[in-house]
C-alpha cells in the first residue's frame, strides 16, 4: 500500500490556525525569487501591505472577515500585491459567502454528506509538484452521481479542499495550480443537473472571490457530453483562460508533457497513490481542520450593515440573461 503524503511529504497533522504568529517564510529561494519577480512581493514591504489590508477590513462594518496574515497574504499574492484588487477580491469572497449559504454553510467535516463526497475522490490535490513547482489538482467529475449528491454540495467540498490546500501549502499561493481532469463517465445526465444560475454563481465566486492562480487545465477521456459542458462554461471564461485549456481526448500520454505521469494516481500509471488513498488522505486532512471550518461559519458579509444599498443575489450574480462580471486571471 502506498502512503499518500501531503505537500511537504508529511502525513496528515492536526489543523492549526496559521497567521497568528510571526511570519515564517517556508518558500525555497527559487520560489521567493518568483514571488518578487512575478507577483511584486517585497519582503521589506510585506508586513506593511498585510497591515494596510487588515486596517481596511476592520473599517468595513458589514465585513466579518478573517484578518490573519496567512489569509491576507494569500490574497495579496493572488492579486500581485495590488492593494485595491486585494480589497475587491476579499470583499467579493465574503459577499458571495453571505449570499450562498448552500455552498458556504454546513462545512463541517463530520457532516455525512461532506464525508461521502470526500470519500468519492471527485477532486484532490496530487502529492508533490509539477516541474514548475505548481500543485496539480486532479478531478473526476464523471464519478459524481447527481442522483445522490447535489451540485451545490460538490462545489462546497471543492471549496473546502482549496481552503485547506492554501492554508497548508504556502508555495501554491505563489506558483499557482494546474488542473488535470478525467472526464470518463460524464453524461448528459450530469450536465442537466448543473443549472446555469448555479454555474454563474460558482464561476463568479471562484474567479472573483478566490485567490486562485490557475496556470493550465487539462482534460482526458472526454466523451460527447464534454463538448456540451464546455460550451456552457466557455462564455464565463476570459480569453487568457481559454488559451490555457488543453483537451487531450483519450490520449493520456498527451497530458504527460504537462503533468508528469509519475504524479498521477496508480490507476493512471503513476506513483501518486491510488484514488482511494488520496481521497482518504484529504478526508483526514480536512478532519484535522474541523475547528477552523466551524469557526469559519461566522465570517461573511452582513448586508444589513453595508453602507448604502445592500447587495442581493440578483445584483451580485446577475439574472438568467444578465451580465456576468469576469476577472482577468493572472
Helices and strands as residue ranges (DSSP letters): H 29-39, H 43-58, E 63-64, H 69-78, H 83-99, H 101-104, H 112-120, E 123-125, E 135-139, G 141-143, H 151-168, H 170-175, E 177-182, H 188-192, H 196-204, I 205-209, E 214-220, H 224-234, H 239-242, E 245-247, H 252-256, G 261-263, G 266-268, H 275-287, H 290-296, E 300-301, G 303-305, H 313-317
